[in-house]
Amino acid sequence: MADLVNFIKIDGDKITGNIASLSYDLDVTGEAIASDNPKAPVFRLFGKTPRGRRIEIGGIWKKKNQNGGDYYTLSVNTGFAKLNANLGRYPGQDDESLLAVIPRD
């Protein structure tokens, strides 16, 4: 996965991934959140500062589509810009836990 960009991999209650543009290239990690609030994110996302400190940069929400199926959305503050995106199947990959970051803005 070292060559992949703009992906999220969900492995149980852990997240790994990358979010990149011409302005930034962030490796991200995440962890599940337990909440009774149906509008709360299901994962917290973290990045690292230039000095290597772990900071929270956003979250992932689980939502329902028009047909009642589940899908995920992502919102992050990269430090350069805010990104809102849907997560969908990563092209050319068979791993269903590997999701593409599809910007909505």
Residue pairs with C-beta under 8 A, 6 or more apart in sequence:
1 7
1 9
1 98
4 18
4 90
4 98
5 18
5 20
5 25
6 18
6 19
6 20
6 100
6 101
7 17
7 18
7 90
7 98
7 99
7 100
7 101
8 15
8 16
8 17
8 28
8 30
8 60
8 72
8 74
8 87
8 98
8 99
8 101
9 15
9 16
9 17
9 95
9 97
9 98
9 99
10 43
10 97
10 99
11 97
12 32
13 31
13 32
14 29
14 30
14 31
14 32
15 28
15 29
15 30
15 31
15 43
15 45
15 60
16 27
16 28
16 29
16 30
17 27
17 28
17 29
17 30
17 101
18 25
18 26
18 27
18 28
19 26
19 28
19 76
19 78
19 83
19 101
20 26
21 78
21 81
23 78
23 80
23 81
24 78
24 79
24 80
24 81
26 47
26 57
26 76
26 78
27 47
27 48
28 45
28 46
28 47
28 57
28 76
29 45
29 46
29 54
30 43
30 44
30 45
30 46
30 60
31 43
31 44
31 46
32 42
32 43
33 40
33 41
33 42
33 43
33 44
33 59
35 41
39 61
40 61
41 59
41 60
41 61
42 59
42 60
42 61
42 62
42 72
43 59
43 60
44 56
44 58
44 59
45 56
45 57
45 58
45 59
45 60
45 74
45 76
46 54
46 55
46 56
46 57
47 54
47 55
47 57
47 76
47 78
48 54
48 55
49 55
57 76
57 77
57 78
57 79
58 74
58 75
58 76
58 77
58 83
59 74
59 75
59 76
60 72
60 73
60 74
60 87
61 72
61 73
61 74
61 75
62 70
62 71
62 72
63 70
63 71
63 72
63 73
64 70
64 71
65 71
71 86
71 87
71 88
72 86
72 87
72 99
73 84
73 85
73 86
73 87
73 104
74 83
74 84
74 85
74 86
74 87
74 101
75 82
75 83
75 84
75 85
76 82
76 83
77 83
82 105
83 101
83 103
83 105
84 103
84 104
84 105
85 101
85 102
85 103
85 104
86 102
86 104
87 99
87 100
87 101
87 102
88 99
88 100
88 102
89 96
89 99
89 100
90 98
90 99
90 100
91 100
